[in-house]
Amino acid sequence: MTELHPFAKFIAILARGKTHMRSLTVAEAEEAMTMLLHGKAKPEQIGAFLMLLRLKEESPEEIAGFVRGVRRTLHLPKEVPAVDLDWSSYAGKRRQLPWFLLSAVLLARNGVRVFMHGTEGHTPGRLYTRDCLEQLGLPVAGGLGEAAAHVLRHNFAYVPLEHISAVLRQFIGLRPLLGLRSPVHTLARMINPFDAPCMVQGIFHRGFMETHEGAARLLKQPHMAVFRGEGGEIERRPGKTCEVWSVDNGTTDVTRWPALLEDPRQPEDSEMNVDLLSAVWRGDAENAYAEAAVIGTLAVALKLLGRAATVGDAEAMASSMWAGRDTSQLALVS
């Protein structure tokens, strides 16, 4: 009898039928991800594994185990900078420009070290963060070592996923072949390579609030906030009430942030001209939606970072930071 492939046990756990299938434990997920990252699974097994997880939806335990497996393979620089906030960007924008980038710039200009990571190209018709950064004068690092230097120099760094884990980027690239996103989209958001004490997440489907919250607690992430962001990115939808789930040293809290605009409708930007980001920053273009999105997103980050104690204080501080920005230059690269 042919001996089972070592990775087959993980597929069997997920595929034993409605009454016998179950989620992987943290330890099993870590072992499975370690095998995947070291090329110890066949292509057929990778596709089956990812889609079985997608069918049942990934559990907090699975995401925590996957993250642990990834972290064991990271090639970190000798000197890791003290990053304040880990910011993921994996969804891409379709209806609105990435106004959250202005929020991140404001944080960096006010002394907060922001590490951003993401990927692009997996879904047609979306504008991705990397596409905007260089046009705005924001650095794109070619690896974690270069990112460390950017953080020290600019308080901001962005690294594409392929420079964190080429294998995970390959898995995300399977979306056109498989027809669906995989749990790698959730996993990648949680990697936090520089071990920042604060992590912020944006999701599209509400069910992933519990996934990120649970995984953050299992990973003992000191502080994490997750909310339904515009297009699945970390960006407030200013015309809607925002429910933010936060983890603070193992304790979960849910806070409802009020809408910042009276009109609940979300406008759609048919042009998606990146130059508008700079124009709004300079004050050359008025855009109430954009300014509210920037301020609202910034406020969530400030509260997560402990710079404001209440929702009202956070929004007031964010408004003051926006009003006091240096409009002469958006670029961080000197």
TORMARVO-493226 format. One record per residue (C-alpha): x, y, z. Coordinates in steps of 0.02 Angstrom, whole numbers, plus 50000, padded with zeros to 5 digits. Layout:
XYZ;...
//
This chain:
500005000050000;500655017249954;501165027350106;500225043550134;501135059850099;501595068750263;500535083850219;498995073250180;498505072550364;498085091050365;496955089450213;496105074550293;495715084550451;494835097850347;493935086050227;493175071950331;491405077450296;490175088250392;490155077550549;491995073350564;492945088050491;493665100950610;494815115950614;496675113850641;497395117050812;498685130850833;500075117750835;499405108750681;499225125050586;500995130050630;501665113250571;500655114050410;501245131650369;503045126950406;502915112650281;502125124050151;503465137350170;504835124450151;504095117049993;503575100650074;501825099949996;501325095549819;500425108349709;498825098049716;498915097949905;499175116749914;497625120249810;496565107849907;497185114350075;496875132650035;495135129849964;494585118350105;495075131950227;494155144650120;492585133750118;492445132050306;493275149250338;494885150450436;494805149850625;495775161050746;496795145850799;497275142150619;497785160150584;498805160850745;499695144650701;500015150250522;500755166650584;501905157450704;502495146650561;502845161750451;503755171250589;504965156650609;505535159050428;505755178050427;507465184950383;507525200050498;508915213050496;510205212350635;509485228150710;507595228450712;506895246050737;505605249550871;504015251050768;502465258250850;501105252850729;500965238250607;499805242850462;499285230050330;498645234250156;498085219250055;496375223149982;496635237249859;495375251049822;493995251449692;492765265149741;493875277649829;495705282649829;496775276049973;496475290850087;497185280750231;498925284450162;498715302450218;498265296150392;499875285850396;500905300750339;500155311550477;500625298550606;502395297550539;502575316450539;502005316650720;503315304450781;502395287750761;503405274150677;502275265450552;502715249250463;501565245350317;501555229550212;500435223150074;500275216149901;499445219849736;498785213049572;497715198849639;496035206749593;495735216049428;495075233849434;495835238949600;497095252449642;498425245749758;499465254649888;501125251349803;500465259549645;500235275849740;501735276749855;503145282149739;502025294849654;501715302449825;503545302149872;503335288350000;504685274950007;504465256949948;505755245350026;506535230649936;506695220350093;506555220750282;508305227650301;507925242550190;506255244550279;507165245950445;508195260150373;506635268850307;505805267650477;507305275550562;507435289250431;505605293150393;504555284950532;503735275450388;504115260150283;503155249750158;503695232250106;502835221549973;502385204150034;503605195449917;505035202950019;504295195950179;503805178850111;503945174649927;502945158749956;501465167950030;501485179849883;501425164949766;499925158149860;498995174749845;499415174449660;498375158449644;496755168249659;496445169549471;496745150749457;495685145549605;494355158949581;494305163849765;495365172549895;496255161050015;496635162150202;498325169350155;497475186350141;496995185150324;498645177450377;499745190350291;498885204650382;499395197250550;501265193850520;501885209850605;503725206550559;504455220050671;503395215050821;502525231750840;501515232851002;500035240250907;499225232550754;497755239350655;496705229250533;495385233150402;494215219750339;492765218950215;491705204750284;491105207050461;491425188950509;493295191650504;493185203550653;493105188250768;494495179650671;495725194050691;495215197250871;495415179050919;497065176950828;497755192750909;497365185951083;498145169051043;499705177650977;499755188551133;499735204251026;499725218251156;498575230151062;497545227150905;496065235750824;495015229250680;493525236850589;492595235750425;493565247650314;493195255150145;493535241550017;494295230650152;495725242750187;496105251650351;495045266850312;493495273650398;491895275350297;491455292550362;489605292050324;489315276450428;489465271450610;491065261650635;491155246850754;492945244250812;493475228250898;495035230651001;496175219251102;497105227151247;498285215051335;497085200451314;495465209951347;494255212851204;493205228551189;491955234151057;491725252851028;490485261250911;491205276750829;489895289150764;489765293850581;490775309250534;489665314750391;487775316750389;487595308950216;487745289950235;487985287450049;489725283049992;490235292149833;491155282649698;492695290149619;492605285649435;494315293149395;495395286749540;496725299849500;498135297849626;498595316249605;497035320649704;497845313649861;499215326749850;497985340449803;496915337149956;498465336650066;499035353549998;497305360950017;497165364049830;495615353049818;494135352549937;493435335349973;492385333250129;492305314450110;494185312750095;494575323850244;493315314550352;494055297750299;495805303550342;495315310850510;494205296150556;495545283350515;496865293350606;495755294450760;495595275550773;497485273850762;497775287250895;496615278651018;497425261850984;499135269551015;498555276351182;498755294451130;496915297951164;495825290351298;494105292451220;493305292751049;492975311451066;494755315151117;495445304650974;494375313350844;494815330450913;496675326250910;496535319350733;495645335050673;496995345850752;498385335750671;497555337150501;497295355950520;499105358250574;499925347850438;501325354950333;500395357250169;501965361850073;502565343950058;501775326850069;503335316950024;504355308850162;505845304950050;507195318050061;
//
